[in-house]
Amino acid sequence: MSFIHRVALASAASVATFAAAGLAIAPAAGAQARGTGQAHGQQSFISQFHKISTIASTVPGNGDVNPYGVAVVGRSQGILHRGNVLVSNFNNKANLQGTGTTIVQVSPGGSVRTFARISAKHLPGACPGGIGLTTALSILHGGWVVVGSLPTTNGMAATAKAGCLLVLDRWGHVRETLSGYGINGPWDMTAISNHHVAQLFVTNVLNGTVAANGKVVNKGTVLRLTLALHRRHAPHLVATTTIGSGFGQRTDPAALVVGPTGVGLNSHGTLFVADSLGNRITAIPGAPFRNNSAGTGFPVTSGGALNTPLGLTVAPNGNVLTVNGGDGKLVETTPAGMQIAHRFLDKSGSPKGAGALFGLAVAPHGSGLYYVDDAVNTLRLLH
């Protein structure tokens, strides 16, 4: 058995250690949205929470804005502290998209420090176009932090480049860059890992998008990248597989680019994808071990309370949580496709909350939901 095959098997086995058990996938489309609370015996995760608290501003000393990615620290190591939240910034202080260079670390009590400020001039490898940190943010075993970069030179989609994935150690130093291998505008990501292996599930939104100049191209992808982990040495890439393809994507003057965004993996190895342009959630079965593309996957739900879903995570009860780019709503959907709950997290502007929400993550012990509010550059908690 080859090393790569052993790596794939080990990573697939780690899925079984996830605590929450999801329901079987039943392809469905056009599910009707329901108000907050329970519907037809389906248990809602978000309906138990009634308070929204602002934890802290996510603006670091260099003035970066537009917080995108959110990841909760599970173990203290280096300068990472258990229970804290990492947040990546997409814009610089001039509010130019695709130029943010910082990751901040926020404590539950509201203290903020810069975890990393990344310079394109001091990278250990290639990152085509430079630095513009996206929602793709994950923490692996050993304290390795992986963040996506979809850079521009002036905040405009016409200058967007392929970017890369940046691998940082637990001290906030970039130790590795992953570019090529199908990585082209890494937009969001989820990951699983154990002591020796990690798998990254990454959405990519720049395959032919810039050249189409605002027209829709159905070339968005989901990649699975398998990494070998080492205690002292930077992780290295051992395999790349396209497990999703054909997602709609286009450039957008307000959002830079719209395409497949949030991804979340359940305990059965099903990867849920926020198909933003399709205004739906789809599911890719067998994501940790499949050896081919599932296309856009099976449709789970569309329409209803969804309004350009962006950030996505899987709740402890197996339900799928998404936040809308078109308004400030959080939507909860069962794996069978029933939208059982929704509520506003932001009502600013017109339409209410449009463009305010992106990354989100379940708080430790399922005690709430962390999310970033781009409208006011803050980390907030629904609890």
Secondary structure, DSSP 8 states (H G I E B T S, - for coil): --HHHHHHHHHHHHHTT-S----------S-----SS-BTTB--SGGG---EEEEEE---TT--EEEEEEEE--S-BTTB-TT-EEEEEEE-TT--BT---EEEEE-TTS-EEEEEE--GGG-SS--TT---EEEEEEE-TTS-EEEEE---SSS-GGG----EEEEE-TTS-EEEEE-BTTBSSEEEEEEEE-SSEEEEEEEE--SSHHHHTTS-EEEEEEEEEEEE--SSS--EEEEEEEEEEEEEEEEETTTEEESEEEEEE-TTS-EEEEETTTTEEEEETTTTT--S--TT-EEEEESTT-SSEEEEEE-TTS-EEEEESSSSEEEEE-TTS-EEEEEES---TTTTTTT-EEEEEE-GGG--EEEEETTTTEEEEE-
